[in-house]
Amino acid sequence: MPFQKVTPEKLSHSVVRQIERLILQGILRPGERLPSERDLSDKLGVSRPSLREAIADLQEAGLLVSRAGAGVYVAEVLG
């Protein structure tokens, strides 16, 4: 039986999965603004750098878009 080592997951990956799930369930809708970085990190119980890393990963995946001076939004076009 092939066993694989269990590795601890980075906090940012947990945040990515949670936000992806909220988008897929329709709780976060296209065009909706996410809470501020401070509020969101408090709600999720993670550090702001971990949250920033998760947001960057979600932006790279095309699920979130950042608008300068306006915040982070759920992407309008989800592929």
Secondary structure as the mmCIF struct_conf table of DSSP 4:
data_model
#
loop_
_struct_conf.conf_type_id
_struct_conf.id
_struct_conf.beg_label_comp_id
_struct_conf.beg_label_asym_id
_struct_conf.beg_label_seq_id
_struct_conf.end_label_comp_id
_struct_conf.end_label_asym_id
_struct_conf.end_label_seq_id
HELX_LH_PP_P HELX_LH_PP_P1 PRO A 8 LYS A 10
HELX_RH_AL_P HELX_RH_AL_P1 LEU A 11 LEU A 24
TURN_TY1_P TURN_TY1_P1 GLN A 25 GLY A 26
BEND BEND1 ILE A 27 LEU A 28
HELX_LH_PP_P HELX_LH_PP_P2 ARG A 29 ARG A 29
TURN_TY1_P TURN_TY1_P2 PRO A 30 GLY A 31
HELX_LH_PP_P HELX_LH_PP_P3 GLU A 32 GLU A 32
STRN STRN1 ARG A 33 ARG A 33
HELX_LH_PP_P HELX_LH_PP_P4 LEU A 34 SER A 36
HELX_RH_AL_P HELX_RH_AL_P2 GLU A 37 LEU A 44
TURN_TY1_P TURN_TY1_P3 GLY A 45 GLY A 45
HELX_RH_AL_P HELX_RH_AL_P3 ARG A 48 GLU A 60
TURN_TY1_P TURN_TY1_P4 ALA A 61 GLY A 62
BEND BEND2 LEU A 63 LEU A 63
STRN STRN2 LEU A 64 ARG A 67
TURN_TY1_P TURN_TY1_P5 ALA A 68 ALA A 70
STRN STRN3 GLY A 71 VAL A 74
BEND BEND3 GLU A 76 VAL A 77
#
